Amino acid sequence: MPKDGPTDTTDKAGGATLTKIAQAIKGQEAGPKFYITTALAYARRIEYEGWSHTKAPAGMVRISIANLPNAIREYVRGLK
């Protein structure tokens, strides 16, 4: 289940987050569900309303989701 509320962690490079995801995947059976959530009030504005027009003009979540298959392939290549 998704967590409710923000965390106290920041991962600008994304490596620690990818490690957490990989560990979660290893412990799952076929068909796991993963949630990307945020409790921050401005998330919708950044994603859909161009609120951060200089840093994230096309949003953040949509770009991350679109890149997810490639990120997973690259991660798996690194396991071999």
Biopython code that builds the backbone (N, CA, C, O; Angstrom):
import numpy as np
from Bio.PDB.StructureBuilder import StructureBuilder

atoms = [
    (1, "MET", "N", (0.834, -1.186, 0.000)),
    (1, "MET", "CA", (0.000, 0.000, 0.000)),
    (1, "MET", "C", (0.876, 1.246, 0.000)),
    (1, "MET", "O", (1.961, 1.242, 0.582)),
    (2, "PRO", "N", (0.427, 2.280, -0.629)),
    (2, "PRO", "CA", (1.219, 3.516, -0.616)),
    (2, "PRO", "C", (1.257, 4.130, 0.776)),
    (2, "PRO", "O", (0.327, 3.986, 1.569)),
    (3, "LYS", "N", (2.342, 4.808, 1.042)),
    (3, "LYS", "CA", (2.468, 5.502, 2.314)),
    (3, "LYS", "C", (1.699, 6.800, 2.276)),
    (3, "LYS", "O", (1.521, 7.400, 1.215)),
    (4, "ASP", "N", (1.251, 7.227, 3.422)),
    (4, "ASP", "CA", (0.480, 8.460, 3.529)),
    (4, "ASP", "C", (1.374, 9.539, 4.120)),
    (4, "ASP", "O", (1.801, 9.425, 5.269)),
    (5, "GLY", "N", (1.661, 10.574, 3.358)),
    (5, "GLY", "CA", (2.470, 11.678, 3.856)),
    (5, "GLY", "C", (3.867, 11.655, 3.289)),
    (5, "GLY", "O", (4.317, 10.638, 2.762)),
    (6, "PRO", "N", (4.556, 12.778, 3.397)),
    (6, "PRO", "CA", (5.920, 12.888, 2.853)),
    (6, "PRO", "C", (6.930, 12.157, 3.721)),
    (6, "PRO", "O", (6.683, 11.876, 4.893)),
    (7, "THR", "N", (8.082, 11.853, 3.112)),
    (7, "THR", "CA", (9.188, 11.275, 3.857)),
    (7, "THR", "C", (10.190, 12.381, 4.166)),
    (7, "THR", "O", (10.059, 13.502, 3.676)),
    (8, "ASP", "N", (11.165, 12.068, 4.960)),
    (8, "ASP", "CA", (12.197, 13.039, 5.297)),
    (8, "ASP", "C", (13.437, 12.859, 4.435)),
    (8, "ASP", "O", (14.474, 13.463, 4.711)),
    (9, "THR", "N", (13.345, 12.031, 3.385)),
    (9, "THR", "CA", (14.517, 11.737, 2.580)),
    (9, "THR", "C", (14.538, 12.544, 1.290)),
    (9, "THR", "O", (13.497, 12.901, 0.739)),
    (10, "THR", "N", (15.739, 12.820, 0.830)),
    (10, "THR", "CA", (15.965, 13.470, -0.448)),
    (10, "THR", "C", (16.989, 12.631, -1.201)),
    (10, "THR", "O", (18.012, 12.239, -0.639)),
    (11, "ASP", "N", (16.715, 12.358, -2.460)),
    (11, "ASP", "CA", (17.621, 11.540, -3.271)),
    (11, "ASP", "C", (17.743, 12.176, -4.649)),
    (11, "ASP", "O", (17.111, 11.724, -5.603)),
    (12, "LYS", "N", (18.555, 13.224, -4.754)),
    (12, "LYS", "CA", (18.674, 13.977, -6.006)),
    (12, "LYS", "C", (19.225, 13.135, -7.152)),
    (12, "LYS", "O", (18.794, 13.303, -8.293)),
    (13, "ALA", "N", (20.159, 12.243, -6.880)),
    (13, "ALA", "CA", (20.738, 11.413, -7.941)),
    (13, "ALA", "C", (19.865, 10.206, -8.268)),
    (13, "ALA", "O", (19.931, 9.684, -9.380)),
    (14, "GLY", "N", (19.051, 9.756, -7.317)),
    (14, "GLY", "CA", (18.129, 8.651, -7.562)),
    (14, "GLY", "C", (18.669, 7.271, -7.250)),
    (14, "GLY", "O", (17.911, 6.302, -7.264)),
    (15, "GLY", "N", (19.954, 7.155, -6.970)),
    (15, "GLY", "CA", (20.551, 5.839, -6.722)),
    (15, "GLY", "C", (19.974, 5.111, -5.514)),
    (15, "GLY", "O", (19.699, 3.913, -5.575)),
    (16, "ALA", "N", (19.795, 5.827, -4.435)),
    (16, "ALA", "CA", (19.241, 5.198, -3.223)),
    (16, "ALA", "C", (17.807, 4.749, -3.455)),
    (16, "ALA", "O", (17.397, 3.697, -2.964)),
    (17, "THR", "N", (17.052, 5.529, -4.191)),
    (17, "THR", "CA", (15.669, 5.163, -4.498)),
    (17, "THR", "C", (15.634, 3.922, -5.372)),
    (17, "THR", "O", (14.827, 3.025, -5.129)),
    (18, "LEU", "N", (16.496, 3.850, -6.390)),
    (18, "LEU", "CA", (16.547, 2.662, -7.239)),
    (18, "LEU", "C", (16.938, 1.427, -6.439)),
    (18, "LEU", "O", (16.415, 0.340, -6.686)),
    (19, "THR", "N", (17.846, 1.580, -5.491)),
    (19, "THR", "CA", (18.230, 0.454, -4.635)),
    (19, "THR", "C", (17.050, -0.021, -3.808)),
    (19, "THR", "O", (16.835, -1.226, -3.678)),
    (20, "LYS", "N", (16.281, 0.904, -3.246)),
    (20, "LYS", "CA", (15.091, 0.532, -2.470)),
    (20, "LYS", "C", (14.082, -0.203, -3.340)),
    (20, "LYS", "O", (13.489, -1.192, -2.909)),
    (21, "ILE", "N", (13.886, 0.278, -4.568)),
    (21, "ILE", "CA", (12.953, -0.374, -5.485)),
    (21, "ILE", "C", (13.433, -1.783, -5.807)),
    (21, "ILE", "O", (12.644, -2.728, -5.787)),
    (22, "ALA", "N", (14.722, -1.932, -6.104)),
    (22, "ALA", "CA", (15.277, -3.246, -6.434)),
    (22, "ALA", "C", (15.102, -4.215, -5.276)),
    (22, "ALA", "O", (14.746, -5.374, -5.492)),
    (23, "GLN", "N", (15.346, -3.760, -4.050)),
    (23, "GLN", "CA", (15.172, -4.617, -2.877)),
    (23, "GLN", "C", (13.714, -5.024, -2.711)),
    (23, "GLN", "O", (13.421, -6.165, -2.351)),
    (24, "ALA", "N", (12.806, -4.100, -2.971)),
    (24, "ALA", "CA", (11.378, -4.417, -2.855)),
    (24, "ALA", "C", (10.971, -5.437, -3.908)),
    (24, "ALA", "O", (10.176, -6.333, -3.624)),
    (25, "ILE", "N", (11.504, -5.314, -5.120)),
    (25, "ILE", "CA", (11.169, -6.242, -6.196)),
    (25, "ILE", "C", (11.671, -7.641, -5.877)),
    (25, "ILE", "O", (10.966, -8.621, -6.118)),
    (26, "LYS", "N", (12.875, -7.746, -5.342)),
    (26, "LYS", "CA", (13.442, -9.056, -5.025)),
    (26, "LYS", "C", (12.582, -9.822, -4.026)),
    (26, "LYS", "O", (12.545, -11.052, -4.053)),
    (27, "GLY", "N", (11.894, -9.105, -3.149)),
    (27, "GLY", "CA", (11.084, -9.754, -2.124)),
    (27, "GLY", "C", (9.652, -10.035, -2.545)),
    (27, "GLY", "O", (8.859, -10.518, -1.737)),
    (28, "GLN", "N", (9.304, -9.742, -3.794)),
    (28, "GLN", "CA", (7.924, -9.890, -4.257)),
    (28, "GLN", "C", (7.734, -11.146, -5.090)),
    (28, "GLN", "O", (8.668, -11.651, -5.713)),
    (29, "GLU", "N", (6.514, -11.632, -5.086)),
    (29, "GLU", "CA", (6.127, -12.692, -6.002)),
    (29, "GLU", "C", (5.652, -12.033, -7.287)),
    (29, "GLU", "O", (5.606, -10.807, -7.377)),
    (30, "ALA", "N", (5.303, -12.836, -8.276)),
    (30, "ALA", "CA", (4.834, -12.294, -9.559)),
    (30, "ALA", "C", (3.632, -11.387, -9.345)),
    (30, "ALA", "O", (2.758, -11.670, -8.527)),
    (31, "GLY", "N", (3.605, -10.300, -10.090)),
    (31, "GLY", "CA", (2.457, -9.400, -10.065)),
    (31, "GLY", "C", (2.452, -8.359, -8.971)),
    (31, "GLY", "O", (1.372, -7.971, -8.525)),
    (32, "PRO", "N", (3.625, -7.870, -8.502)),
    (32, "PRO", "CA", (3.587, -6.843, -7.452)),
    (32, "PRO", "C", (3.071, -5.515, -7.988)),
    (32, "PRO", "O", (3.141, -5.242, -9.187)),
    (33, "LYS", "N", (2.561, -4.709, -7.098)),
    (33, "LYS", "CA", (2.129, -3.366, -7.452)),
    (33, "LYS", "C", (3.015, -2.376, -6.722)),
    (33, "LYS", "O", (3.331, -2.555, -5.546)),
    (34, "PHE", "N", (3.407, -1.342, -7.422)),
    (34, "PHE", "CA", (4.198, -0.283, -6.826)),
    (34, "PHE", "C", (3.459, 1.029, -7.026)),
    (34, "PHE", "O", (2.806, 1.233, -8.049)),
    (35, "TYR", "N", (3.562, 1.897, -6.070)),
    (35, "TYR", "CA", (2.865, 3.172, -6.112)),
    (35, "TYR", "C", (3.873, 4.312, -6.085)),
    (35, "TYR", "O", (4.857, 4.269, -5.346)),
    (36, "ILE", "N", (3.623, 5.309, -6.883)),
    (36, "ILE", "CA", (4.395, 6.542, -6.811)),
    (36, "ILE", "C", (3.435, 7.570, -6.243)),
    (36, "ILE", "O", (2.415, 7.891, -6.854)),
    (37, "THR", "N", (3.768, 8.080, -5.074)),
    (37, "THR", "CA", (2.857, 8.995, -4.399)),
    (37, "THR", "C", (3.592, 10.227, -3.907)),
    (37, "THR", "O", (4.818, 10.245, -3.805)),
    (38, "THR", "N", (2.829, 11.235, -3.611)),
    (38, "THR", "CA", (3.351, 12.416, -2.938)),
    (38, "THR", "C", (2.222, 13.069, -2.159)),
    (38, "THR", "O", (1.066, 13.066, -2.584)),
    (39, "ALA", "N", (2.570, 13.614, -1.039)),
    (39, "ALA", "CA", (1.583, 14.325, -0.238)),
    (39, "ALA", "C", (1.838, 15.833, -0.282)),
    (39, "ALA", "O", (1.227, 16.601, 0.461)),
    (40, "LEU", "N", (2.738, 16.237, -1.152)),
    (40, "LEU", "CA", (3.078, 17.645, -1.238)),
    (40, "LEU", "C", (2.008, 18.407, -2.014)),
    (40, "LEU", "O", (1.584, 17.970, -3.083)),
    (41, "ALA", "N", (1.583, 19.521, -1.490)),
    (41, "ALA", "CA", (0.474, 20.281, -2.051)),
    (41, "ALA", "C", (0.741, 20.791, -3.463)),
    (41, "ALA", "O", (-0.196, 20.945, -4.247)),
    (42, "TYR", "N", (1.982, 21.050, -3.795)),
    (42, "TYR", "CA", (2.287, 21.641, -5.088)),
    (42, "TYR", "C", (2.553, 20.611, -6.191)),
    (42, "TYR", "O", (2.829, 21.009, -7.323)),
    (43, "ALA", "N", (2.484, 19.334, -5.914)),
    (43, "ALA", "CA", (2.814, 18.300, -6.902)),
    (43, "ALA", "C", (1.934, 18.397, -8.145)),
    (43, "ALA", "O", (2.441, 18.309, -9.263)),
    (44, "ARG", "N", (0.644, 18.573, -7.971)),
    (44, "ARG", "CA", (-0.256, 18.680, -9.127)),
    (44, "ARG", "C", (0.091, 19.912, -9.971)),
    (44, "ARG", "O", (0.060, 19.856, -11.201)),
    (45, "ARG", "N", (0.416, 21.006, -9.313)),
    (45, "ARG", "CA", (0.766, 22.231, -10.047)),
    (45, "ARG", "C", (2.025, 22.036, -10.884)),
    (45, "ARG", "O", (2.098, 22.498, -12.023)),
    (46, "ILE", "N", (3.017, 21.350, -10.318)),
    (46, "ILE", "CA", (4.259, 21.101, -11.057)),
    (46, "ILE", "C", (3.994, 20.167, -12.238)),
    (46, "ILE", "O", (4.484, 20.399, -13.344)),
    (47, "GLU", "N", (3.225, 19.123, -11.997)),
    (47, "GLU", "CA", (2.996, 18.105, -13.028)),
    (47, "GLU", "C", (2.118, 18.598, -14.175)),
    (47, "GLU", "O", (2.430, 18.346, -15.339)),
    (48, "TYR", "N", (1.045, 19.286, -13.870)),
    (48, "TYR", "CA", (0.050, 19.595, -14.897)),
    (48, "TYR", "C", (-0.144, 21.070, -15.221)),
    (48, "TYR", "O", (-0.703, 21.393, -16.269)),
    (49, "GLU", "N", (0.296, 21.962, -14.362)),
    (49, "GLU", "CA", (-0.005, 23.370, -14.578)),
    (49, "GLU", "C", (1.214, 24.216, -14.925)),
    (49, "GLU", "O", (1.119, 25.442, -14.983)),
    (50, "GLY", "N", (2.361, 23.573, -15.157)),
    (50, "GLY", "CA", (3.553, 24.315, -15.535)),
    (50, "GLY", "C", (4.082, 25.225, -14.445)),
    (50, "GLY", "O", (4.769, 26.206, -14.729)),
    (51, "TRP", "N", (3.765, 24.906, -13.198)),
    (51, "TRP", "CA", (4.138, 25.750, -12.066)),
    (51, "TRP", "C", (5.648, 25.929, -11.958)),
    (51, "TRP", "O", (6.126, 26.976, -11.521)),
    (52, "SER", "N", (6.392, 24.908, -12.355)),
    (52, "SER", "CA", (7.851, 24.998, -12.329)),
    (52, "SER", "C", (8.356, 25.063, -13.766)),
    (52, "SER", "O", (9.072, 24.170, -14.220)),
    (53, "HIS", "N", (7.984, 26.114, -14.474)),
    (53, "HIS", "CA", (8.274, 26.208, -15.901)),
    (53, "HIS", "C", (9.757, 26.240, -16.247)),
    (53, "HIS", "O", (10.117, 25.990, -17.397)),
    (54, "THR", "N", (10.625, 26.539, -15.286)),
    (54, "THR", "CA", (12.056, 26.553, -15.590)),
    (54, "THR", "C", (12.738, 25.238, -15.231)),
    (54, "THR", "O", (13.726, 24.870, -15.867)),
    (55, "LYS", "N", (12.237, 24.527, -14.233)),
    (55, "LYS", "CA", (12.889, 23.290, -13.799)),
    (55, "LYS", "C", (12.190, 22.026, -14.303)),
    (55, "LYS", "O", (12.855, 21.024, -14.564)),
    (56, "ALA", "N", (10.881, 22.054, -14.443)),
    (56, "ALA", "CA", (10.135, 20.868, -14.879)),
    (56, "ALA", "C", (8.962, 21.279, -15.762)),
    (56, "ALA", "O", (7.807, 21.062, -15.395)),
    (57, "PRO", "N", (9.244, 21.870, -16.921)),
    (57, "PRO", "CA", (8.150, 22.370, -17.751)),
    (57, "PRO", "C", (7.208, 21.275, -18.258)),
    (57, "PRO", "O", (6.042, 21.554, -18.536)),
    (58, "ALA", "N", (7.683, 20.053, -18.383)),
    (58, "ALA", "CA", (6.840, 18.952, -18.865)),
    (58, "ALA", "C", (6.399, 18.048, -17.726)),
    (58, "ALA", "O", (5.953, 16.927, -17.966)),
    (59, "GLY", "N", (6.517, 18.515, -16.503)),
    (59, "GLY", "CA", (6.166, 17.682, -15.357)),
    (59, "GLY", "C", (7.335, 16.813, -14.941)),
    (59, "GLY", "O", (8.430, 16.930, -15.491)),
    (60, "MET", "N", (7.105, 15.941, -13.968)),
    (60, "MET", "CA", (8.153, 15.060, -13.472)),
    (60, "MET", "C", (7.713, 13.606, -13.494)),
    (60, "MET", "O", (8.458, 12.735, -13.944)),
    (61, "VAL", "N", (6.524, 13.345, -13.016)),
    (61, "VAL", "CA", (6.055, 11.961, -12.906)),
    (61, "VAL", "C", (5.887, 11.352, -14.293)),
    (61, "VAL", "O", (6.323, 10.225, -14.528)),
    (62, "ARG", "N", (5.266, 12.077, -15.205)),
    (62, "ARG", "CA", (5.051, 11.537, -16.552)),
    (62, "ARG", "C", (6.364, 11.190, -17.226)),
    (62, "ARG", "O", (6.452, 10.173, -17.914)),
    (63, "ILE", "N", (7.380, 12.009, -17.045)),
    (63, "ILE", "CA", (8.689, 11.741, -17.636)),
    (63, "ILE", "C", (9.319, 10.512, -16.982)),
    (63, "ILE", "O", (9.896, 9.666, -17.666)),
    (64, "SER", "N", (9.207, 10.418, -15.672)),
    (64, "SER", "CA", (9.773, 9.272, -14.956)),
    (64, "SER", "C", (9.101, 7.966, -15.364)),
    (64, "SER", "O", (9.774, 6.957, -15.572)),
    (65, "ILE", "N", (7.780, 7.983, -15.478)),
    (65, "ILE", "CA", (7.050, 6.782, -15.880)),
    (65, "ILE", "C", (7.421, 6.388, -17.307)),
    (65, "ILE", "O", (7.602, 5.205, -17.598)),
    (66, "ALA", "N", (7.534, 7.361, -18.187)),
    (66, "ALA", "CA", (7.901, 7.067, -19.572)),
    (66, "ALA", "C", (9.294, 6.458, -19.653)),
    (66, "ALA", "O", (9.553, 5.632, -20.529)),
    (67, "ASN", "N", (10.192, 6.850, -18.758)),
    (67, "ASN", "CA", (11.569, 6.354, -18.755)),
    (67, "ASN", "C", (11.726, 5.062, -17.957)),
    (67, "ASN", "O", (12.794, 4.451, -17.997)),
    (68, "LEU", "N", (10.712, 4.637, -17.247)),
    (68, "LEU", "CA", (10.817, 3.473, -16.367)),
    (68, "LEU", "C", (11.249, 2.203, -17.095)),
    (68, "LEU", "O", (12.154, 1.530, -16.601)),
    (69, "PRO", "N", (10.665, 1.827, -18.235)),
    (69, "PRO", "CA", (11.126, 0.595, -18.896)),
    (69, "PRO", "C", (12.618, 0.615, -19.219)),
    (69, "PRO", "O", (13.305, -0.391, -19.041)),
    (70, "ASN", "N", (13.121, 1.751, -19.690)),
    (70, "ASN", "CA", (14.547, 1.859, -19.984)),
    (70, "ASN", "C", (15.383, 1.761, -18.709)),
    (70, "ASN", "O", (16.422, 1.101, -18.699)),
    (71, "ALA", "N", (14.939, 2.407, -17.646)),
    (71, "ALA", "CA", (15.673, 2.347, -16.375)),
    (71, "ALA", "C", (15.724, 0.922, -15.841)),
    (71, "ALA", "O", (16.747, 0.499, -15.302)),
    (72, "ILE", "N", (14.641, 0.186, -15.983)),
    (72, "ILE", "CA", (14.612, -1.209, -15.519)),
    (72, "ILE", "C", (15.566, -2.058, -16.352)),
    (72, "ILE", "O", (16.316, -2.865, -15.802)),
    (73, "ARG", "N", (15.546, -1.881, -17.694)),
    (73, "ARG", "CA", (16.470, -2.631, -18.559)),
    (73, "ARG", "C", (17.923, -2.352, -18.173)),
    (73, "ARG", "O", (18.728, -3.278, -18.075)),
    (74, "GLU", "N", (18.258, -1.086, -17.955)),
    (74, "GLU", "CA", (19.625, -0.734, -17.584)),
    (74, "GLU", "C", (20.006, -1.347, -16.237)),
    (74, "GLU", "O", (21.131, -1.816, -16.059)),
    (75, "TYR", "N", (19.084, -1.342, -15.307)),
    (75, "TYR", "CA", (19.347, -1.929, -13.998)),
    (75, "TYR", "C", (19.607, -3.437, -14.133)),
    (75, "TYR", "O", (20.555, -3.958, -13.545)),
    (76, "VAL", "N", (18.777, -4.124, -14.895)),
    (76, "VAL", "CA", (18.913, -5.570, -15.072)),
    (76, "VAL", "C", (20.234, -5.882, -15.766)),
    (76, "VAL", "O", (20.897, -6.853, -15.402)),
    (77, "ARG", "N", (20.628, -5.095, -16.742)),
    (77, "ARG", "CA", (21.920, -5.290, -17.391)),
    (77, "ARG", "C", (23.066, -5.231, -16.386)),
    (77, "ARG", "O", (24.043, -5.972, -16.497)),
    (78, "GLY", "N", (22.935, -4.353, -15.421)),
    (78, "GLY", "CA", (23.963, -4.215, -14.398)),
    (78, "GLY", "C", (24.017, -5.399, -13.445)),
    (78, "GLY", "O", (25.032, -5.600, -12.778)),
    (79, "LEU", "N", (22.955, -6.183, -13.363)),
    (79, "LEU", "CA", (22.944, -7.363, -12.500)),
    (79, "LEU", "C", (23.670, -8.538, -13.113)),
    (79, "LEU", "O", (24.104, -9.442, -12.399)),
    (80, "LYS", "N", (23.807, -8.538, -14.424)),
    (80, "LYS", "CA", (24.421, -9.684, -15.134)),
    (80, "LYS", "C", (25.913, -9.706, -14.975)),
    (80, "LYS", "O", (26.577, -10.597, -15.505)),
]
sb = StructureBuilder()
sb.init_structure("model")
sb.init_model(0)
sb.init_chain("A")
sb.init_seg("    ")
for serial, (resi, resn, name, xyz) in enumerate(atoms, 1):
    if name == "N":
        sb.init_residue(resn, " ", resi, " ")
    sb.init_atom(name, np.array(xyz, "f"), 0.0, 1.0, " ", f" {name:<3s}", serial, name[0])
structure = sb.get_structure()
